[in-house]
């Protein structure tokens, strides 16, 4: 089991997450090669996908099909210091197919607050984290 992702694995994982969020379809090695014009062979891509699968970042729904990101993949790509992410079963809600992104905010008068976004497990984490960061900055400045 690999402890850290290589740059190539990070790149592949990022592309799979972004495409899966948009399309909700398993992503294949051939698709990655054609769509992103990767300068590695489909066999090398498949080997990297297998490693990501082994490390629980991806799962293969069907033997001959592509792969989809796991909650671990979403969480790995979205590590932030002030932001906490609870995906699926990690959240405290009764319904477990949702994710929550939470951050604390400190107002100018030393008051504290919390900002949160509730959405589906496959939400656009990049956009929502950016939104929370922007709102936090705006609220802390004013």
C-alpha positions in Angstrom: 0.0 0.0 0.0 1.5 3.4 -1.1 1.7 6.0 1.6 2.0 9.1 -0.6 0.7 9.8 -4.1 3.1 10.5 -6.8 2.7 13.6 -9.0 1.4 11.4 -11.8 -1.1 9.8 -9.5 -2.3 13.1 -8.1 -2.7 14.4 -11.7 -4.7 11.3 -12.8 -6.8 11.4 -9.6 -7.6 15.1 -10.0 -8.8 14.5 -13.6 -10.9 11.6 -12.6 -12.6 13.5 -9.8 -13.3 16.6 -11.9 -14.7 14.4 -14.8 -16.7 12.2 -12.5 -18.3 15.2 -10.7 -19.5 16.5 -14.1 -20.4 13.2 -15.9 -21.2 10.7 -13.1 -19.8 8.0 -15.2 -16.8 5.6 -14.5 -13.6 6.9 -16.1 -11.4 4.6 -18.2 -7.7 4.7 -19.0 -8.5 5.1 -22.7 -10.8 8.1 -21.9 -8.1 9.7 -19.8 -5.5 9.2 -22.6 -7.8 10.7 -25.3 -9.5 13.4 -23.3 -6.4 14.8 -21.6 -3.7 13.9 -24.2 -1.6 12.3 -21.5 1.9 11.5 -22.6 1.9 8.1 -21.1 0.4 4.8 -22.5 -3.0 3.5 -21.6 -1.2 0.5 -20.0 0.7 2.9 -17.7 -2.5 4.7 -16.9 -4.1 1.4 -16.1 -1.2 0.5 -13.8 -1.6 3.9 -12.0 -5.4 3.3 -11.7 -4.7 -0.1 -10.2 -2.4 1.5 -7.6 -5.0 4.2 -6.8 -7.6 1.4 -6.5 -5.4 -0.6 -4.2 -4.9 2.4 -2.0 -8.7 3.0 -1.9 -8.7 6.2 -3.8 -10.7 4.7 -6.7 -13.1 1.8 -7.1 -13.9 -0.2 -10.1 -17.6 -0.8 -10.3 -17.4 -3.4 -13.1 -14.4 -5.6 -14.0 -14.1 -4.2 -17.5 -15.3 -0.7 -16.7 -13.7 2.5 -15.6 -13.2 3.7 -12.1 -14.9 6.1 -9.8 -13.4 8.2 -7.0 -14.0 7.1 -3.4 -14.7 9.4 -0.5 -11.0 9.0 0.4 -10.1 10.5 -3.0 -12.3 13.5 -2.5 -10.9 14.0 1.0 -7.3 13.6 -0.1 -7.6 16.3 -2.8 -9.3 18.7 -0.5 -7.1 18.9 2.6 -7.3 22.4 4.0 -6.1 23.8 7.3 -9.2 25.6 8.4 -11.7 23.6 6.5 -13.2 20.3 7.6 -14.9 18.0 5.2 -17.3 15.3 6.2 -18.2 13.0 3.3 -21.1 10.6 3.2 -21.1 8.4 6.3 -18.7 10.8 8.1 -21.4 13.5 8.4 -23.6 13.6 11.5 -26.9 13.9 9.5 -29.5 11.2 9.3 -29.1 11.1 5.5 -25.6 9.8 4.7 -25.4 10.6 1.0 -24.5 14.2 1.7 -21.2 15.9 2.3 -20.6 18.9 4.6 -17.8 21.4 4.2 -17.3 23.5 7.3 -15.0 26.4 8.3 -14.8 28.7 11.3 -14.9 32.4 10.8 -13.6 35.1 13.2 -15.4 38.4 13.0 -13.6 41.8 13.6 -15.3 42.2 17.1 -13.7 38.8 18.2 -17.0 37.0 17.6 -16.8 33.5 16.1 -19.1 31.8 13.6 -19.3 28.8 11.4 -19.9 28.7 7.6 -21.0 25.4 6.0 -22.1 24.0 2.7 -24.2 20.9 2.5 -24.2 19.1 -0.8 -24.1 15.7 -2.5 -21.1 13.5 -2.1 -19.9 14.3 -5.6 -20.2 18.1 -5.2 -17.6 20.4 -6.8 -15.3 20.6 -3.8 -12.8 23.0 -5.4 -15.6 25.6 -6.1 -17.2 25.2 -2.7 -13.9 25.4 -0.8 -13.0 28.5 -2.8 -16.4 30.0 -2.0 -16.0 29.3 1.7 -12.5 30.8 1.7 -13.7 33.9 -0.1 -16.7 34.4 2.3 -14.4 33.8 5.3 -12.0 36.4 4.1 -14.7 38.9 3.3 -16.4 38.4 6.7 -13.2 38.6 8.7 -12.1 41.8 6.9 -15.4 43.7 7.5 
